[in-house]
Amino acid sequence: AQTVTQSQPEMSVQEAETVTLSCTYDTSESDYYLFWYKQPPSRQMILVIRQEAYKQQNATENRFSVNFQKAAKSFSLKISDSQLGDAAMYFCAYRAQGGSEKLVFGKGTKLTVNP
Amino acid sequence: GAVVSQHPSWVICKSGTSVKIECRSLDFQATTMFWYRQFPKQSLMLMATSNEGSKATYEQGVEKDKFLINHASLTLSTLTVTSAHPEDSSFYICSARVLGGPRGGYTFGSGTRLTVV
């Protein structure tokens, strides 16, 4: 079964600085999708960024970018110019190509942004 | 676009009663709905996957007779917690599979906080 590991239960960053959240996963599949979701105190799940495994280019969305290392099964999220509104739980998630299309989530990283 | 409306946002019920949680897709057809449970400060645990017009597929360890899922239409999926007990208190979230669109393939409801007293 696929597993997703987030080894950092909590992280903190100063406003305007850069922080990287780690995620590793285990799969025997060659084609899959990876996601980072943000869950603020409202608990609404918000997609931050998505990466298709077949794409070598790392995905970017404004201040958010990923470092996707397929061979190492690593998918880290970099947040640049951190803002107070970035404070939230961040979940890494995996989805296999085809099948039930269900998401497998990591345990999450709580990000605190200090003013 | 691709909004899922989840109701109620919070509910308190007495032990032994049943509670129904609804998720409606407002502007698209949700052929597949995922139901998650989230304990405080923990991750989302998939409970079941429902496809419109079919029986739900439950994850290992989830009691299908306790957590009844109905997905009778393309715009409505419901989760009924039957004979609720305090240990069923949790945060329940639905998520719909969305083909294409800006949400990366999934859209989430805003969640329901269930407290059983």
Boltz contact constraints between the chains, C-beta under 6 A:
constraints:
  - contact:
      token1: [A, 43]
      token2: [B, 111]
      max_distance: 6.0
  - contact:
      token1: [A, 44]
      token2: [B, 110]
      max_distance: 6.0
  - contact:
      token1: [A, 45]
      token2: [B, 108]
      max_distance: 6.0
  - contact:
      token1: [A, 47]
      token2: [B, 103]
      max_distance: 6.0
  - contact:
      token1: [A, 47]
      token2: [B, 104]
      max_distance: 6.0
  - contact:
      token1: [A, 50]
      token2: [B, 104]
      max_distance: 6.0
  - contact:
      token1: [A, 100]
      token2: [B, 49]
      max_distance: 6.0
  - contact:
      token1: [A, 101]
      token2: [B, 97]
      max_distance: 6.0
  - contact:
      token1: [A, 102]
      token2: [B, 46]
      max_distance: 6.0
  - contact:
      token1: [A, 102]
      token2: [B, 49]
      max_distance: 6.0
  - contact:
      token1: [A, 105]
      token2: [B, 43]
      max_distance: 6.0
  - contact:
      token1: [A, 105]
      token2: [B, 44]
      max_distance: 6.0
  - contact:
      token1: [A, 107]
      token2: [B, 43]
      max_distance: 6.0
  - contact:
      token1: [A, 108]
      token2: [B, 43]
      max_distance: 6.0
